[in-house]
Amino acid sequence: MDTNFPDKAYFRIGEVSKLLQVEPYVIRFWETEFKSLKPVRAASGHRLYRKKDVEALLLIKKLLHEQRFTISGAKQYLLKASRDKATAEADGDRQRLVEIKKGLIGIRNLIG
C-alpha cells in the first residue's frame, strides 16, 4: 500500500481526496459505512483526518477499487483483520508475562 503522503498531524478532506484520488463525497460516504473512520472536527466544523485515518482510507480504497470487495465484504475483512491483530497482541502479551514469571521465579530461587 502506498503511504507516501506528507508527515502531518492532520489532513483536511480536500487533501485526503487528492491523496486517494477520489472525490470528497466518496470519503464522506465511506465514513458512514465504516464506523472505524472517525475524523476529528475542527472548531469550524471541518473534518480533520489523522494519519491512521488516511491509512485506513487507503486500505478501504484498495479493498473496494483494486480487490473488488463489496462494502459488506470490506467491512468483514476489516473486522477480521482487527480481531486477528488483537489476538496477536494478546498472544504477545501472554508470552511476555510467561517470561517475566520465569524471571521472577529465578530471582526468588536465588534469594531463597
N, C-alpha and C positions, 0 to 999 in steps of 0.2 A: 504494500500500500504506500502510495506517495505521500510522505509527510513533509514535503518541502514547503513550509509556509513560515511567515515571519515569526520570530520569537517574541511574542507579545502576550500580555496577560489577558487581554480581552479583544474580541473582534466584533465589529458591527455586522449586521446581516448582509449589507452590500459587499463587504469584504469576503465574507464566507461564501456568498453567492458566486463571486468571481473565482475564488479558490476551487470551489466544487464544480464550477461551470454549469450551474443550474439556476433557474430563476428564484428570486426570494420567496415567491408564493409556494414553491416546492418545499423549501426548508420549513416554512410555517406549517405546511400540511404534514410533513414528517414529524414535527413537534406534537401534533395532535394524535398521531398514530403510535409514536414511540415514546412512551411515558418517561423513559430514562433521559430524554433530552429536556433539560430544564435550564434554559439560558437565564441569567440574572437580568433584572431590569434596572436601567439607569433611572435616576430621579425624573428624567424627561419621559420615561416610559419605553425608551428604545431597548431592544434586545441586545444583550452583550454576551457573546459566546466565549467560554473558556477554551483553552487548548484541548481539554478532554472532550468537550462538546464537538469541536471541529473534527477530532479524530473519530468520534462516534458517527458523525455525519458522513465522513469519508467511507467508513465501513458500511453504513447503510446504503450509500450510493453504489458502492461496489456490489453489494448483495443484490440490489434491485436492478441495476443497469447492466452490470457485467455478467453476473452469475444468474440473472433472470429469475430471482426469487420473487414470490408474491409477497405482499405486505405481511400476511399472516405467517408465511414461511420464514421471512426475515425475522419476525418477532420471536418465533420458536427457536430459530438459530441463535439469536442474541441471548435469549433466556437460558438455553442450554450452555452456551459459552460462559455466561455469568455463573451458572451453577458449577460448571467444571472448574472455573477459576477459584471459586470459594472452596471447593473440595480440595483442590491442590494446595491452597493456602493453609487449610485446616490440617492437612497431612504434614505439611512442613512444620507447622506449629507443634504438632504432636511429636514429631521426630526431635525437635529442639528440646522439648520437655523431657523426653526419654534421655537425651544426652546430659541435660542438667541434672536429672535424678541420679544418673550413674556417677557424675562428678561429685555430687553431694554425698552419696554413699561412700565413695572413695575417700573423701575428706573425713567423714565420720569414722571410717575404719582406721585412718591414720591417727586420729585423735584418741580414739577409744580403745 
